[in-house]
Amino acid sequence: MPTFEVQVALATSAEALFDFLVRPTNLSRIMPPSTPVEVLEAPERLELGSRLVVDLDGFGPTQRLTYEVTGFVESETFTETMVEGPLGAWEHCRTISGAGAMVELVERVTFEPPEGLAGLLLSRSRIESSLETSFAFRHRRLRELLEGE
C-alpha cells in the first residue's frame, strides 16, 4: 500500500497539540477550503475505539467517511482507520515527539485507492497530490492556532 509521511515542528507542548488533534470539532479549523469537512458523529474527545463520521467535499460528490480510533497513547500517538468510505484502505497515524515548548508531529497515511471507475478518479497520484496540499495547509493552521498560545 502507498504511504505518505510528513512532519512539522511546532512551538507548543505535546499535551496541547495532542488535545487539539483528538477533538473532532477542531478538524474543520485546519482543513483547507478546497476540501471542507463536516463532522456528523463524534465524541467530544477521541479515545481508543471511538468512531468519527464525516462528510468530505472536494472529490466530486460528497463522500461519507467513517473512521475508528485503532491506536491511542495519550499525548503521544493515535491512529484512525477508515472502516467505511470510498477508498480500498486508509490509516492515518499521528505521532508527537519532543518535550517542553517544541515538539515534532509526524503524520503517516497508508492508503489504497479504490478499484474500478472510482480508481480512475481517485488515483494514487491524485491522492498523494491532495495529501501534500492538504497537510501543508493543515500544518500552517496548526502553527497559527497553537503557537500563539
C-alpha positions in Angstrom: 0.0 0.0 0.0 1.2 3.5 -0.7 2.4 5.5 2.3 2.5 9.3 2.6 4.5 10.8 5.5 5.1 14.4 6.6 6.4 16.1 9.7 6.3 19.5 11.2 8.0 21.1 14.2 5.6 23.2 16.4 6.3 25.6 19.2 3.8 24.1 21.6 3.6 21.3 24.2 2.9 17.6 23.3 -0.1 17.8 25.6 -1.6 20.9 23.9 -1.1 19.5 20.4 -2.5 16.1 21.2 -5.5 17.6 23.0 -6.2 19.8 20.0 -5.9 16.9 17.5 -8.2 14.5 19.4 -11.1 17.0 19.5 -13.1 16.4 16.3 -14.6 19.9 16.4 -11.1 21.2 15.6 -10.9 19.3 12.3 -12.8 21.9 10.3 -10.4 24.6 11.7 -7.4 23.0 10.0 -8.9 21.6 6.7 -8.3 23.5 3.5 -11.2 25.4 1.9 -10.9 23.1 -1.1 -11.7 20.0 0.9 -14.2 21.1 3.6 -15.3 18.6 6.2 -18.4 18.3 8.3 -18.3 16.2 11.4 -21.6 14.3 11.7 -21.0 12.0 14.6 -18.1 12.0 17.1 -17.4 12.1 20.8 -16.1 15.4 22.2 -12.7 13.8 22.5 -11.4 10.8 20.7 -10.1 7.7 22.6 -9.4 4.1 21.7 -12.4 2.6 19.9 -14.1 6.0 19.1 -15.9 6.4 15.8 -15.8 9.5 13.7 -18.3 10.1 10.9 -17.6 13.0 8.5 -18.8 14.3 5.1 -15.9 15.3 2.9 -16.2 17.5 -0.2 -13.6 18.3 -2.9 -13.5 15.0 -4.8 -16.7 15.1 -6.8 -19.9 14.1 -4.9 -19.8 14.5 -1.1 -18.2 11.4 0.5 -19.3 10.0 3.8 -16.4 8.5 5.7 -16.4 6.6 9.0 -13.2 6.2 11.0 -12.4 4.2 14.1 -9.6 5.0 16.5 -7.5 1.8 16.4 -4.4 3.0 18.3 -4.2 5.5 21.2 -1.4 6.5 23.6 -2.3 9.8 25.5 -0.1 12.7 24.4 2.0 10.5 22.1 0.1 8.9 19.2 -3.2 7.9 17.8 -4.4 6.2 14.7 -7.6 6.5 12.8 -8.6 3.6 10.4 -11.3 4.1 7.8 -14.0 1.5 8.2 -16.4 2.9 5.7 -15.7 5.1 2.7 -14.7 5.1 -1.0 -11.0 4.0 -0.7 -9.8 0.5 -0.5 -8.0 1.3 2.7 -6.9 4.3 4.8 -5.0 4.6 8.0 -3.8 7.9 9.5 -1.3 7.7 12.3 -0.1 10.9 14.2 2.9 10.7 16.4 4.2 13.5 18.7 7.7 13.6 20.0 9.8 16.1 21.9 9.3 17.8 25.2 9.0 21.3 26.6 7.9 24.0 24.2 9.0 22.4 20.9 7.5 19.2 19.5 7.5 17.3 16.2 4.3 16.0 14.7 4.8 13.1 12.3 1.7 12.2 10.2 1.7 8.9 8.3 -1.1 7.9 6.0 -1.2 4.5 4.4 -3.9 4.1 1.8 -5.2 2.0 -1.1 -7.0 3.8 -3.9 -10.5 2.5 -4.8 -10.9 -0.1 -7.5 -12.9 0.2 -10.7 -14.1 3.5 -12.1 -13.6 5.3 -8.8 -9.9 4.4 -9.0 -9.6 6.4 -12.2 -10.8 9.5 -10.4 -9.1 8.8 -7.1 -5.8 7.5 -8.4 -2.7 7.1 -6.2 -1.1 10.3 -7.7 -4.2 12.3 -7.2 -4.5 11.2 -3.6 -0.8 11.9 -2.9 -1.1 15.4 -4.5 -4.1 16.1 -2.4 -2.3 14.9 0.8 0.7 17.2 0.1 -1.5 20.2 -0.4 -3.9 19.4 2.5 -1.1 18.7 5.1 0.8 21.8 4.1 -2.3 23.8 4.8 -3.1 21.9 8.0 0.4 22.4 9.4 0.2 26.2 8.7 -3.1 26.3 10.5 -1.7 24.4 13.5 1.1 26.9 13.7 -1.4 29.8 13.6 -3.7 28.3 16.2 -1.3 26.7 18.6 2.0 28.6 18.5 0.3 31.8 19.6 -0.9 30.3 22.9 
